[in-house]
Amino acid sequence: MIYEVAILGAGASGMMCATILNNTTTAIIETNDSQAKKVAISGGGKCNITNKFMTSSHFLGNSEFIKKAFDKFDEKELLKTLKDNNIEPILNPKIVKGTYFCKSSKEILEFFSKNTSRCKKFFNHKVVSVEYSDEIFTIQTNTTTIYSKNLVIASGGLSYPSLGSSDIGFVIAKKFGHQIKTISPALVGFTVQKEQFWFKELSGLSLDVRITIKDKQIEGSLLFAHKGISGPAVLSASLYWDRGQLSIDFLPHHNIKKLLNSKQTISNALPLPKRFIVEFLKSINLEDKPLSSLSKDEIEILSTIHKYSFAPAGNFGYTKAEVTKGGVDTAYIDENMQSTLQKGLYFIGEVLDVTGELGGYNIQWAISSGYICGQRIATSTSRSD
């Protein structure tokens, strides 16, 4: 049998594409034994499905390409689609501003299952190679050969290797002439240099901070960890960091200079956990004494609490990363997610050089790109009929 379309990957993007098509001429090929395993664990099992503030400014990638995609299918369209299927995510900004969560990730998994019931699903199939000849893609897996007129690469990136991630999407892209923008772990914690080893003494402590990296400012929670720092603000900041300095304001909603008349000691006067203040003061070699007694030079030293700059040593790697940044260069992908270099070849989701911040942005991107791709294939195949 020759399928109309073969979708490589049963994550959010691939399953959304299949949802639009949902017919017996669509094949879904997945390494794992079931669909959307990453979706199942997202949002702590409640699936942070989208965000109220869905704009290209929250993404790393070609902003015009991203904007065009959301013009076709944005968070409002997704929420409406889910509501039509009796799923109503709830706005919960506790972790990241504007994030929508489902009652359970199972709602989304059931939505995908119900709306792809007619598709042929090849689970536990690892793609080994792809060839193209006479307008047909030949997809060789570890157990069978699948033929298709169209091929959708929805294989994701390298994050979560425990869930079967691989570089197959990038391998296929290169085979057909596509460039791969440098890939690296993203939405991941930072390891630190020796000068920041005092962070490790605070393992388990969480603070609200503002992180400045390049031209971006990100507010949210920072979690001190045994290896360095993590938490929502750090994960989003990691999206924009390659190497070099970043700056943390540990007291973003207060101005330390307005507290200088206090006769209280620094650790008692500042609205921060004493445990943090003690370690911070050690790191800047400043005595814990009354704020009112600080010299001009000491005030400047203490003011670094608003702009503590350092260069991370690195990050926690793909095993801890939620996504992979970089990927297939969108310069050779049209607004319908089709390759401009190879007829019938599409790329969607995380495999593309489009990566969002923490807070539902990446699942929305996966679903939007999958929807657009599915609509394009549905339209083109109906015309050919």
Secondary structure in CASP SS format (residue, H / E / C, confidence):
PFRMAT SS
TARGET T0000
AUTHOR 0000-0000-0000
METHOD secondary structure of the structure
MODEL  1
M C 1.00
I E 1.00
Y E 1.00
E E 1.00
V E 1.00
A E 1.00
I E 1.00
L E 1.00
G C 1.00
A C 1.00
G C 1.00
A H 1.00
S H 1.00
G H 1.00
M H 1.00
M H 1.00
C H 1.00
A H 1.00
T H 1.00
I H 1.00
L H 1.00
N C 1.00
N C 1.00
T C 1.00
T C 1.00
T E 1.00
A E 1.00
I E 1.00
I E 1.00
E C 1.00
T C 1.00
N C 1.00
D C 1.00
S C 1.00
Q C 1.00
A C 1.00
K H 1.00
K H 1.00
V H 1.00
A H 1.00
I H 1.00
S H 1.00
G H 1.00
G H 1.00
G H 1.00
K C 1.00
C C 1.00
N E 1.00
I E 1.00
T E 1.00
N E 1.00
K C 1.00
F C 1.00
M C 1.00
T C 1.00
S H 1.00
S H 1.00
H H 1.00
F E 1.00
L E 1.00
G C 1.00
N C 1.00
S H 1.00
E H 1.00
F H 1.00
I H 1.00
K H 1.00
K H 1.00
A H 1.00
F H 1.00
D H 1.00
K H 1.00
F C 1.00
D C 1.00
E H 1.00
K H 1.00
E H 1.00
L H 1.00
L H 1.00
K H 1.00
T H 1.00
L H 1.00
K H 1.00
D H 1.00
N C 1.00
N C 1.00
I C 1.00
E C 1.00
P C 1.00
I E 1.00
L E 1.00
N C 1.00
P C 1.00
K C 1.00
I C 1.00
V C 1.00
K C 1.00
G C 1.00
T E 1.00
Y E 1.00
F E 1.00
C C 1.00
K C 1.00
S C 1.00
S H 1.00
K H 1.00
E H 1.00
I H 1.00
L H 1.00
E H 1.00
F H 1.00
F H 1.00
S H 1.00
K H 1.00
N C 1.00
T C 1.00
S C 1.00
R C 1.00
C C 1.00
K E 1.00
K E 1.00
F E 1.00
F C 1.00
N C 1.00
H C 1.00
K C 1.00
V E 1.00
V E 1.00
S E 1.00
V E 1.00
E E 1.00
Y E 1.00
S E 1.00
D C 1.00
E C 1.00
I E 1.00
F E 1.00
T E 1.00
I E 1.00
Q E 1.00
T E 1.00
N C 1.00
T C 1.00
T C 1.00
T E 1.00
I E 1.00
Y E 1.00
S E 1.00
K E 1.00
N E 1.00
L E 1.00
V E 1.00
I E 1.00
A C 1.00
S C 1.00
G C 1.00
G C 1.00
L C 1.00
S C 1.00
Y C 1.00
P H 1.00
S H 1.00
L H 1.00
G C 1.00
S C 1.00
S C 1.00
D C 1.00
I H 1.00
G H 1.00
F H 1.00
V H 1.00
I H 1.00
A H 1.00
K H 1.00
K H 1.00
F C 1.00
G C 1.00
H C 1.00
Q C 1.00
I E 1.00
K E 1.00
T E 1.00
I E 1.00
S E 1.00
P E 1.00
A E 1.00
L C 1.00
V C 1.00
G C 1.00
F E 1.00
T E 1.00
V C 1.00
Q C 1.00
K H 1.00
E H 1.00
Q H 1.00
F H 1.00
W H 1.00
F H 1.00
K H 1.00
E H 1.00
L H 1.00
S C 1.00
G C 1.00
L C 1.00
S E 1.00
L E 1.00
D E 1.00
V E 1.00
R E 1.00
I E 1.00
T E 1.00
I E 1.00
K C 1.00
D C 1.00
K E 1.00
Q E 1.00
I E 1.00
E E 1.00
G E 1.00
S E 1.00
L E 1.00
L E 1.00
F E 1.00
A C 1.00
H C 1.00
K C 1.00
G E 1.00
I E 1.00
S E 1.00
G C 1.00
P H 1.00
A H 1.00
V H 1.00
L H 1.00
S H 1.00
A H 1.00
S H 1.00
L C 1.00
Y C 1.00
W C 1.00
D C 1.00
R C 1.00
G C 1.00
Q C 1.00
L E 1.00
S E 1.00
I E 1.00
D E 1.00
F C 1.00
L C 1.00
P C 1.00
H C 1.00
H C 1.00
N C 1.00
I H 1.00
K H 1.00
K H 1.00
L H 1.00
L C 1.00
N C 1.00
S C 1.00
K C 1.00
Q C 1.00
T E 1.00
I H 1.00
S H 1.00
N H 1.00
A H 1.00
L C 1.00
P C 1.00
L C 1.00
P C 1.00
K H 1.00
R H 1.00
F H 1.00
I H 1.00
V H 1.00
E H 1.00
F H 1.00
L H 1.00
K H 1.00
S H 1.00
I C 1.00
N C 1.00
L C 1.00
E C 1.00
D C 1.00
K C 1.00
P E 1.00
L H 1.00
S H 1.00
S H 1.00
L C 1.00
S C 1.00
K H 1.00
D H 1.00
E H 1.00
I H 1.00
E H 1.00
I H 1.00
L H 1.00
S H 1.00
T H 1.00
I H 1.00
H H 1.00
K C 1.00
Y E 1.00
S E 1.00
F E 1.00
A C 1.00
P C 1.00
A C 1.00
G E 1.00
N E 1.00
F C 1.00
G C 1.00
Y C 1.00
T C 1.00
K C 1.00
A C 1.00
E C 1.00
V E 1.00
T E 1.00
K E 1.00
G E 1.00
G E 1.00
V E 1.00
D C 1.00
T H 1.00
A H 1.00
Y H 1.00
I E 1.00
D C 1.00
E C 1.00
N C 1.00
M C 1.00
Q E 1.00
S E 1.00
T C 1.00
L C 1.00
Q C 1.00
K C 1.00
G C 1.00
L E 1.00
Y E 1.00
F E 1.00
I C 1.00
G H 1.00
E H 1.00
V H 1.00
L E 1.00
D C 1.00
V C 1.00
T E 1.00
G E 1.00
E C 1.00
L C 1.00
G C 1.00
G C 1.00
Y H 1.00
N H 1.00
I H 1.00
Q H 1.00
W H 1.00
A H 1.00
I H 1.00
S H 1.00
S H 1.00
G H 1.00
Y H 1.00
I H 1.00
C H 1.00
G H 1.00
Q H 1.00
R H 1.00
I H 1.00
A H 1.00
T H 1.00
S H 1.00
T H 1.00
S H 1.00
R H 1.00
S H 1.00
D C 1.00
END
